[in-house]
């Protein structure tokens, strides 16, 4: 396998890993988006700790997922 063929595979594996991690956090709170966790904290529906840390992690994961999708898309365009 060529290095150029390995890169998309590595990125796809990372994308899947991060999506699973994000899904685990969101399902913990029964929500679909990270912002919903923040709203629950603001409304006093859930305690700030560790919910706020989970919220920040979910935001970072969502951003990473979006960036990985863009990188994979760019690679696939070049094939």
C-alpha positions in Angstrom: 0.0 0.0 0.0 1.3 3.4 -0.9 1.6 6.2 1.6 -1.0 8.2 -0.4 -3.4 5.2 0.1 -2.7 4.9 3.8 -3.5 8.5 4.6 -7.2 8.3 3.8 -7.5 5.0 5.7 -5.8 6.6 8.8 -8.0 9.6 8.6 -11.1 7.5 8.2 -10.2 5.4 11.3 -9.6 8.6 13.3 -12.9 10.0 12.1 -14.8 6.8 13.2 -13.0 6.8 16.5 -13.9 10.5 17.2 -17.5 10.1 16.1 -17.9 7.2 18.5 -16.4 9.3 21.3 -18.7 12.2 20.5 -21.7 9.9 20.3 -20.8 8.5 23.8 -20.7 12.0 25.3 -24.0 13.1 23.7 -25.9 9.9 24.5 -24.8 10.4 28.2 -27.0 13.5 28.2 -29.6 12.3 25.7 -28.8 15.1 23.3 -27.9 15.4 19.6 -25.6 18.5 19.7 -23.0 19.8 22.2 -24.8 23.1 22.6 -27.7 21.2 24.2 -25.4 20.2 27.1 -24.5 23.8 27.7 -28.2 24.8 27.8 -28.9 22.0 30.3 -26.1 23.3 32.5 -27.3 26.9 32.2 -30.9 25.8 33.1 -29.6 23.9 36.1 -30.8 20.6 34.7 -27.4 19.0 35.2 -24.4 19.8 37.5 -21.6 21.9 36.1 -19.0 19.3 36.9 -18.2 17.1 35.0 -20.8 18.3 32.4 -19.0 21.4 31.4 -15.8 19.3 30.7 -18.0 16.9 28.6 -19.4 19.9 26.8 -16.0 21.2 25.9 -14.8 17.8 24.8 -17.9 17.4 22.6 -17.2 20.7 21.0 -13.6 19.8 20.3 -14.6 16.4 18.9 -17.2 18.0 16.6 -14.7 20.5 15.3 -12.1 17.7 14.7 -14.7 15.6 12.9 -15.6 18.5 10.6 -11.8 19.0 9.9 -11.3 15.3 9.2 -14.2 15.2 6.9 -12.8 18.2 4.9 -9.3 16.6 4.7 -10.8 13.3 3.5 -12.9 15.1 1.0 -9.9 16.9 -0.4 -7.9 13.7 -0.7 -10.7 12.0 -2.5 -11.0 14.9 -4.9 -7.4 14.3 -5.9 -7.9 10.6 -6.6 
